[in-house]
Amino acid sequence: MKVLILGSHGMLGQELAKTFSNHIVIAWDRKDLDITDKTQVFQKIAVLRPDIILNAAAYNAVDKAEEDKDSAFAVNAEAVKHLAFVSKEIGATFVHFSTDYVFEGIEKNGHKEGDAINPQSVYAKSKAKGEEYLREIGEKYYLIRLSRLFGKPGIGDGSKKSFVEAILNLAAEKKELEVVNEELSSPTYAPDLAKITKEIVANKIPYGIYHGTNGGSCTWYEFADEALKLKNISCKLIPVPAGRFPRPAQRPKYSILLNTKLSPARSWQEALEEYLKI
Ligand SMILES: NC(=O)c1ccc[n+]([C@@H]2O[C@H](COP(=O)([O-])OP(=O)(O)OC[C@H]3O[C@@H](n4cnc5c(N)ncnc54)[C@H](OP(=O)(O)O)[C@@H]3O)[C@@H](O)[C@H]2O)c1
């Protein structure tokens, strides 16, 4: 099978390229194809004719998006529309990734795949619009939501900064660190998500929406605490409310993604342990 990966220099894109390497993989980063360029998207993909398109490209700067709405919507919504059309035109399976932030964040027990979304920030609205286009236009598509991605940082200039690396670096320099003890969500280990994606495609399970996170949930403080323990770093973490660090974009308070359709994934703690021991 011919597999096209878009956003191949990002955290998830890199893992998808490794995981699908027993297929013919064409891994494109932004310089190979800017997915906001409609003409190029149609021309280049129609010539390549992949069997599967994995779209790991995204505008992920959650706070910057508040001031840069057009760019966020161009990548996260309009480009998804073009990709959904071209996938349909060439009969390719289209896999697209979305976020827990499409939910409002008031449901403490988590969100199932089919629950109504209610995005709050510009970033979340742009990802939700991409979801909407995909549902309207897509035929053979998988929409996989994830949250709090961790793993080997992306090498693209625009790749999202990794929380785990940022915390470990700060903790190595400081005696104390305040970390937000709110925003309950389920971390997602990039190699695990890449494997889940491969299984979804290989098993030809029904098209639709899936939640691809690791098992369990945590706040940012709990996530950081586990990482420091695994690395034996003695910096004291101080749990603080989200209001301690006001940010331009509103985040959901509770955004656990419940997986009711796929086999359960291993816990985020097990995945984090594996990652930090590599
Ligand atoms: N990271 C998270 O915590 C998180 C949470 C929830 C959902 N997600 C979703 O998971 C998916 C993968 O995220 P990630 O963290 O792996 O992303 P990432 O590391 O930030 O990488 C995104 C990649 O997209 C590329 N890109 C941006 N605009 C592009 C364009 N116009 N044309 C082509 N490529 C473009 C970037 O290339 P440049 O470097 O050249 O700009 C970058 O390599 C995305 O759909 C994201 O929204 C991520």
Ligand as a Chemical Component Dictionary entry (heavy atoms), coordinates in Angstrom:
data_LIG
# 
_chem_comp.id                   LIG 
_chem_comp.type                 NON-POLYMER 
_chem_comp.pdbx_formal_charge   0 
_chem_comp.three_letter_code    LIG 
# 
loop_
_chem_comp_atom.comp_id 
_chem_comp_atom.atom_id 
_chem_comp_atom.alt_atom_id 
_chem_comp_atom.type_symbol 
_chem_comp_atom.charge 
_chem_comp_atom.model_Cartn_x 
_chem_comp_atom.model_Cartn_y 
_chem_comp_atom.model_Cartn_z 
_chem_comp_atom.pdbx_ordinal 
LIG N1  N1  N 0  0.523  18.112 20.487 1  
LIG C1  C1  C 0  -0.574 17.930 21.205 2  
LIG O1  O1  O 0  -0.529 17.966 22.442 3  
LIG C2  C2  C 0  -1.891 17.644 20.514 4  
LIG C3  C3  C 0  -3.053 17.566 21.300 5  
LIG C4  C4  C 0  -4.271 17.287 20.672 6  
LIG C5  C5  C 0  -4.323 17.100 19.304 7  
LIG N2  N2  N 1  -3.185 17.201 18.563 8  
LIG C6  C6  C 0  -3.298 16.975 17.114 9  
LIG O2  O2  O 0  -2.451 15.901 16.748 10 
LIG C7  C7  C 0  -1.939 16.099 15.421 11 
LIG C8  C8  C 0  -0.427 15.984 15.431 12 
LIG O3  O3  O 0  0.097  16.994 16.298 13 
LIG P1  P1  P 0  1.659  17.152 16.608 14 
LIG O4  O4  O 0  1.778  17.618 18.021 15 
LIG O5  O5  O -1 2.406  15.942 16.152 16 
LIG O6  O6  O 0  2.021  18.361 15.666 17 
LIG P2  P2  P 0  3.380  19.189 15.581 18 
LIG O7  O7  O 0  4.500  18.455 16.241 19 
LIG O8  O8  O 0  3.077  20.580 16.038 20 
LIG O9  O9  O 0  3.629  19.175 14.028 21 
LIG C9  C9  C 0  2.732  19.728 13.135 22 
LIG C10 C10 C 0  3.398  19.723 11.795 23 
LIG O10 O10 O 0  2.477  20.311 10.877 24 
LIG C11 C11 C 0  3.237  21.014 9.939  25 
LIG N3  N3  N 0  2.455  22.049 9.274  26 
LIG C12 C12 C 0  1.904  23.166 9.820  27 
LIG N4  N4  N 0  1.305  23.881 8.856  28 
LIG C13 C13 C 0  1.470  23.204 7.693  29 
LIG C14 C14 C 0  1.083  23.430 6.360  30 
LIG N5  N5  N 0  0.400  24.532 6.001  31 
LIG N6  N6  N 0  1.428  22.522 5.414  32 
LIG C15 C15 C 0  2.109  21.421 5.734  33 
LIG N7  N7  N 0  2.531  21.148 6.988  34 
LIG C16 C16 C 0  2.203  22.023 7.958  35 
LIG C17 C17 C 0  4.357  21.652 10.740 36 
LIG O11 O11 O 0  5.403  21.942 9.854  37 
LIG P3  P3  P 0  6.409  23.177 10.151 38 
LIG O12 O12 O 0  7.204  22.721 11.334 39 
LIG O13 O13 O 0  7.196  23.308 8.896  40 
LIG O14 O14 O 0  5.551  24.365 10.470 41 
LIG C18 C18 C 0  4.689  20.551 11.746 42 
LIG O15 O15 O 0  5.752  19.746 11.305 43 
LIG C19 C19 C 0  -2.488 17.458 14.975 44 
LIG O16 O16 O 0  -3.684 17.288 14.259 45 
LIG C20 C20 C 0  -2.810 18.149 16.290 46 
LIG O17 O17 O 0  -3.796 19.159 16.154 47 
LIG C21 C21 C 0  -1.977 17.451 19.145 48 
# 
loop_
_chem_comp_bond.comp_id 
_chem_comp_bond.atom_id_1 
_chem_comp_bond.atom_id_2 
_chem_comp_bond.value_order 
_chem_comp_bond.pdbx_ordinal 
LIG N1  C1  SING 1  
LIG C1  O1  DOUB 2  
LIG C1  C2  SING 3  
LIG C2  C3  SING 4  
LIG C2  C21 DOUB 5  
LIG C3  C4  DOUB 6  
LIG C4  C5  SING 7  
LIG C5  N2  DOUB 8  
LIG N2  C6  SING 9  
LIG N2  C21 SING 10 
LIG C6  O2  SING 11 
LIG C6  C20 SING 12 
LIG O2  C7  SING 13 
LIG C7  C8  SING 14 
LIG C7  C19 SING 15 
LIG C8  O3  SING 16 
LIG O3  P1  SING 17 
LIG P1  O4  DOUB 18 
LIG P1  O5  SING 19 
LIG P1  O6  SING 20 
LIG O6  P2  SING 21 
LIG P2  O7  DOUB 22 
LIG P2  O8  SING 23 
LIG P2  O9  SING 24 
LIG O9  C9  SING 25 
LIG C9  C10 SING 26 
LIG C10 O10 SING 27 
LIG C10 C18 SING 28 
LIG O10 C11 SING 29 
LIG C11 N3  SING 30 
LIG C11 C17 SING 31 
LIG N3  C12 SING 32 
LIG N3  C16 SING 33 
LIG C12 N4  DOUB 34 
LIG N4  C13 SING 35 
LIG C13 C14 SING 36 
LIG C13 C16 DOUB 37 
LIG C14 N5  SING 38 
LIG C14 N6  DOUB 39 
LIG N6  C15 SING 40 
LIG C15 N7  DOUB 41 
LIG N7  C16 SING 42 
LIG C17 O11 SING 43 
LIG C17 C18 SING 44 
LIG O11 P3  SING 45 
LIG P3  O12 DOUB 46 
LIG P3  O13 SING 47 
LIG P3  O14 SING 48 
LIG C18 O15 SING 49 
LIG C19 O16 SING 50 
LIG C19 C20 SING 51 
LIG C20 O17 SING 52 
# 
